[in-house]
Every structure is written in structure tokens, then in C-alpha cells.
Amino acid sequence: MNTHYDPYMTFSDITTEEMMFLQQATNGLSERQKQYFYMVYSGKRRSPQEILIYTLLGFVLINGVQRFVTGQTVMGLLYLFTGGFCLIGTIIDLVNHRSLATEYNQKMAYESFQITKMAVQE
């Protein structure tokens, strides 16, 4: 990777907080490891718009889709069986969709980092 080119800028709707987190997470990696990390992380990352769309699906089709997508299976089932906590939980998720995406992406960055350290030995 070129030191002047930041591949994370290609992510749609990346926040400054996420950018700083990713740069800090990959600080000790070699260039080859950073490339592998980027490849793994880009496949796992969810943009806030995706979470917003999944949350809006809760109003129309199935409640809790946003929770299933972010790996929160138990909360997804609760939303599904309670109608999104009578739509109150769905409305809260609608307002907090960015924080849901940030929390999920940080978990995926940690997971991607672990995968990279095991897969690419330097």
C-alpha cells in the first residue's frame, strides 16, 4: 500500500472515529498484513446506511433484521417475537443506527486483526 493512499477512504460513509480506530488498530502491521486486514475487514464491514435500511425493514416486514445483521441474534429474536418491543426498540435503533454500525465495525476490526495475525506471519 502506498503511504499516501489510505484504502479506508474507499469505504462509504466512514467516520473520523472509525478511520482513527482502524489506523490505530493496524499501526503495528506490516504492509502485507495491512493489505490482508483491509481485504478481510472490507468484507465484514457494515455502513450506517445499511443498518438504517435494515432498521426501516422492521417497520415494513420483519422486526429485528438490523440486530441479526450485526450479530446480535438474541436481541434479533426478541425484536422478532415482540414486534420490535412494540416498535419502540425499532425507533430507538432508527435513531442510533450509526452507533450500532460503529460498535459492529469495531468488533469486526478486532476479528479481522486476529485473522490477519494468524494468517500472515512476518
Secondary structure, DSSP 8 states (H G I E B T S, - for coil): --TT--GGGGSTT--HHHHHHHHHHTTTS-HHHHHHHHHHHHHH---HHHHHHHHHHHHHS-TTHHHHHTT-HHHHHHHHHHHHHHTHHHHHHHHTHHHHHHHHHHHHHHHHHHHHHHH---
